[in-house]
Amino acid sequence: MERVYEAKTDCSGCGTCARLCPQGAIAMQADEEGFLYPDIQQENCIDCGVCKVRCPFQQDGHFKEAGPARFYAARHRSREVLEQSSSGGAFTAVSDAVLRQGGVVYGADYDETFCVAHKRAETAAQRDRMRISKYVQSDLGETFIQVKADLQKGRKVLFSGTPCQAAGLRSFLQGSPLLPNLYVCDLICHSIPSPYIWEAYKTLLEKENTGKLTHVQFRSKKDGWSRANSNKGFLFSLDGETVLREDDRFYELFFKVKAITRPSCSSCRFTDVQRASDVTIADYWGIEKYQPEWFDSLGVSLVMVNSEQGAALLKQCREDLLFEERPAAESLQEQQRLSRPGALPPERERFWEDFRQFGLAYVLKNYVQK
Ligand SMILES: Cc1cc2nc3c(=O)[nH]c(=O)nc-3n(C[C@H](O)[C@H](O)[C@H](O)COP(=O)(O)OP(=O)(O)OC[C@H]3O[C@@H](n4cnc5c(N)ncnc54)[C@H](O)[C@@H]3O)c2cc1C
C-alpha cells in the first residue's frame, strides 16, 4: 500500500491505521504544520489493506450511531466545578460517574511544556487537568492501546476527545466483546489548530514577556460565559505569577484568520447529529433566548445522548448534574458544526509560506493586527 489517504483533507490523524497495522509498518509523522499523518514503511507492508478499510474518515458510516440524538441543557450543581470548566461542567459529571465505578478516564491534558496530549486518569485530580478546552490537536500516542488494555482488565473506560478521535477509537475496537464497558464522549468541534503554531505561540509569549510559562488556559469565564466572550481571554502566567495575563492573538488566529486548522476539518465527516459517540458535549449557546431561567453566567452545557449507553451514563450523573431535555432545533440553529464543516480560508497557503519564512510575529502582525 502506498498511502492510507489520497489527500490531506481525507486524514484526521487519529492513528487508527498505525495501531491496527499487523506489521507495525505505519508510523505517525508530523508534517510541516505539525499535524500527524501515517507514513507506511513500504519494506514492511504486506498490502493487507486493513489501514484503509478501518480508516474512520474514509469508511462508510464513519462508526456513527444511527440516532436520533436527544438534546439536553445541563449544568453541574457545584459552582466550583462550573468555574473550572469550559461550559456547564458536563465532562466532570460524566467522568465522575465512571471514576466512581472504579473506571478510568482518557482526555486531553498538557505535558510539562504545555504540549497537548491525551492522558489517562484514575483519580479526580488527574481528571481535573483534562478540564477546559485546549485549542490544539491532541497527540493520542498509545491511548487506543491503553484503552483496550484497561477494558481487557475489566475496567470501565470513558474516552473523551474530538469526533474524529472518537470514531478512530470505535474503529480500533470494532467488533470487540469489550465494548459494553466503554463510554465514548466527543465534543462538537469547531476545527482543530496546528501544534506547530501553538509551539511558536508559546515561544513568542516567553520571549516577549521574558520568562517561562507556568500556566496556560485557552478559555476563561473572567467576563462570564457567553458566545461573545468565552473563547476570548486566553490566560497565561510566567514563573509562577499569581495574577494571570491575557492575550487574544491565538483566539484571533483560530477563530478569525482560520488558517491554522487541520486541512481535514474542512471535509469533516462528523458535523451532524449522528455521532460516533455515546454522548456529545458542547456549550449550550443561545440558552438565554430559549429558556432564560436556565442561563447561568458560569456556563451551561449541551449534552447530546446518542446511544443507550449514553442514556445510562447521563442517568448516573443525576446527583451532580441538573439536566432538562430540549428541542434539537435550538442547537441545530446555534451550532454550525452540527450541520457543516468550516471552509479553509483562501489565503491559507500564503499564511503558511509567510509563517515558515518570517515566523509567528510576522503573521500575527500581517494577518491578525492588520
Ligand atoms: C478544538 C475544540 C473545538 C470546540 N468547538 C466547539 C464548538 O464549535 N461548539 C461548542 O459548543 N463547543 C465546542 N467545543 C467544546 C467546548 O469548548 C467544551 O469543551 C465543551 O462544552 C465541554 O465543556 P465542559 O464544561 O463539559 O468540559 P470541560 O471540563 O471544559 O472539559 C473539556 C473536555 O474537552 C476535552 N478536550 C479539551 N481539549 C481537547 C482537545 N484539544 N482535543 C480533544 N479533546 C479535548 C477534554 O478531554 C475534556 O473532555 C470545542 C472544544 C475543542 C477542544
The ligand as an SDF file (V2000), in Angstrom:
LIG
                    3D

 53 58  0  0  0  0  0  0  0  0999 V2000
  -10.9320   22.1050   19.4950 C   0  0  0  0  0  0  0  0  0  0  0  0
  -12.2750   22.2780   20.1400 C   0  0  0  0  0  0  0  0  0  0  0  0
  -13.3150   22.8520   19.4140 C   0  0  0  0  0  0  0  0  0  0  0  0
  -14.5800   23.0200   20.0150 C   0  0  0  0  0  0  0  0  0  0  0  0
  -15.6140   23.5540   19.2680 N   0  0  0  0  0  0  0  0  0  0  0  0
  -16.8310   23.7340   19.8400 C   0  0  0  0  0  0  0  0  0  0  0  0
  -17.9370   24.2800   19.0990 C   0  0  0  0  0  0  0  0  0  0  0  0
  -17.8100   24.5920   17.9060 O   0  0  0  0  0  0  0  0  0  0  0  0
  -19.1220   24.4400   19.7520 N   0  0  0  0  0  0  0  0  0  0  0  0
  -19.2850   24.0950   21.0700 C   0  0  0  0  0  0  0  0  0  0  0  0
  -20.3670   24.3070   21.6250 O   0  0  0  0  0  0  0  0  0  0  0  0
  -18.2750   23.5380   21.7750 N   0  0  0  0  0  0  0  0  0  0  0  0
  -17.0650   23.3480   21.1950 C   0  0  0  0  0  0  0  0  0  0  0  0
  -16.0460   22.7550   21.9090 N   0  0  0  0  0  0  0  0  0  0  0  0
  -16.3660   22.1540   23.2250 C   0  0  0  0  0  0  0  0  0  0  0  0
  -16.3800   23.1510   24.3600 C   0  0  0  0  0  0  0  0  0  0  0  0
  -15.2980   24.0300   24.2530 O   0  0  0  0  0  0  0  0  0  0  0  0
  -16.2890   22.4260   25.7210 C   0  0  0  0  0  0  0  0  0  0  0  0
  -15.1860   21.5580   25.7200 O   0  0  0  0  0  0  0  0  0  0  0  0
  -17.4820   21.5960   25.9920 C   0  0  0  0  0  0  0  0  0  0  0  0
  -18.5730   22.4680   26.0710 O   0  0  0  0  0  0  0  0  0  0  0  0
  -17.3140   20.8130   27.3000 C   0  0  0  0  0  0  0  0  0  0  0  0
  -17.3440   21.6620   28.3730 O   0  0  0  0  0  0  0  0  0  0  0  0
  -17.3810   21.0820   29.8630 P   0  0  0  0  0  0  0  0  0  0  0  0
  -17.5730   22.2570   30.7600 O   0  0  0  0  0  0  0  0  0  0  0  0
  -18.3390   19.9670   29.9320 O   0  0  0  0  0  0  0  0  0  0  0  0
  -15.9690   20.3820   29.9120 O   0  0  0  0  0  0  0  0  0  0  0  0
  -14.5120   20.7540   30.3940 P   0  0  0  0  0  0  0  0  0  0  0  0
  -14.3770   20.4190   31.8400 O   0  0  0  0  0  0  0  0  0  0  0  0
  -14.0950   22.0540   29.9510 O   0  0  0  0  0  0  0  0  0  0  0  0
  -13.7160   19.5510   29.6610 O   0  0  0  0  0  0  0  0  0  0  0  0
  -13.0280   19.6430   28.4910 C   0  0  0  0  0  0  0  0  0  0  0  0
  -13.2080   18.3550   27.7210 C   0  0  0  0  0  0  0  0  0  0  0  0
  -12.6980   18.5730   26.4150 O   0  0  0  0  0  0  0  0  0  0  0  0
  -11.6960   17.6080   26.1010 C   0  0  0  0  0  0  0  0  0  0  0  0
  -10.6950   18.3310   25.3290 N   0  0  0  0  0  0  0  0  0  0  0  0
  -10.1100   19.5020   25.6360 C   0  0  0  0  0  0  0  0  0  0  0  0
   -9.2460   19.8580   24.6800 N   0  0  0  0  0  0  0  0  0  0  0  0
   -9.2550   18.8740   23.7620 C   0  0  0  0  0  0  0  0  0  0  0  0
   -8.5040   18.6530   22.5680 C   0  0  0  0  0  0  0  0  0  0  0  0
   -7.6030   19.5010   22.1050 N   0  0  0  0  0  0  0  0  0  0  0  0
   -8.7610   17.5090   21.8860 N   0  0  0  0  0  0  0  0  0  0  0  0
   -9.6540   16.5940   22.3340 C   0  0  0  0  0  0  0  0  0  0  0  0
  -10.3870   16.7600   23.4690 N   0  0  0  0  0  0  0  0  0  0  0  0
  -10.1700   17.8970   24.1680 C   0  0  0  0  0  0  0  0  0  0  0  0
  -11.1690   17.1010   27.4270 C   0  0  0  0  0  0  0  0  0  0  0  0
  -10.6410   15.8090   27.2850 O   0  0  0  0  0  0  0  0  0  0  0  0
  -12.4420   17.1550   28.2600 C   0  0  0  0  0  0  0  0  0  0  0  0
  -13.2000   16.0050   27.9790 O   0  0  0  0  0  0  0  0  0  0  0  0
  -14.7800   22.6020   21.3440 C   0  0  0  0  0  0  0  0  0  0  0  0
  -13.7160   22.0460   22.0830 C   0  0  0  0  0  0  0  0  0  0  0  0
  -12.4810   21.8680   21.4910 C   0  0  0  0  0  0  0  0  0  0  0  0
  -11.3520   21.2420   22.2790 C   0  0  0  0  0  0  0  0  0  0  0  0
  1  2  1  0
  2  3  1  0
  2 52  2  0
  3  4  2  0
  4  5  1  0
  4 50  1  0
  5  6  2  0
  6  7  1  0
  6 13  1  0
  7  8  2  0
  7  9  1  0
  9 10  1  0
 10 11  2  0
 10 12  1  0
 12 13  2  0
 13 14  1  0
 14 15  1  0
 14 50  1  0
 15 16  1  0
 16 17  1  0
 16 18  1  0
 18 19  1  0
 18 20  1  0
 20 21  1  0
 20 22  1  0
 22 23  1  0
 23 24  1  0
 24 25  2  0
 24 26  1  0
 24 27  1  0
 27 28  1  0
 28 29  2  0
 28 30  1  0
 28 31  1  0
 31 32  1  0
 32 33  1  0
 33 34  1  0
 33 48  1  0
 34 35  1  0
 35 36  1  0
 35 46  1  0
 36 37  1  0
 36 45  1  0
 37 38  2  0
 38 39  1  0
 39 40  1  0
 39 45  2  0
 40 41  1  0
 40 42  2  0
 42 43  1  0
 43 44  2  0
 44 45  1  0
 46 47  1  0
 46 48  1  0
 48 49  1  0
 50 51  2  0
 51 52  1  0
 52 53  1  0
M  END
$$$$
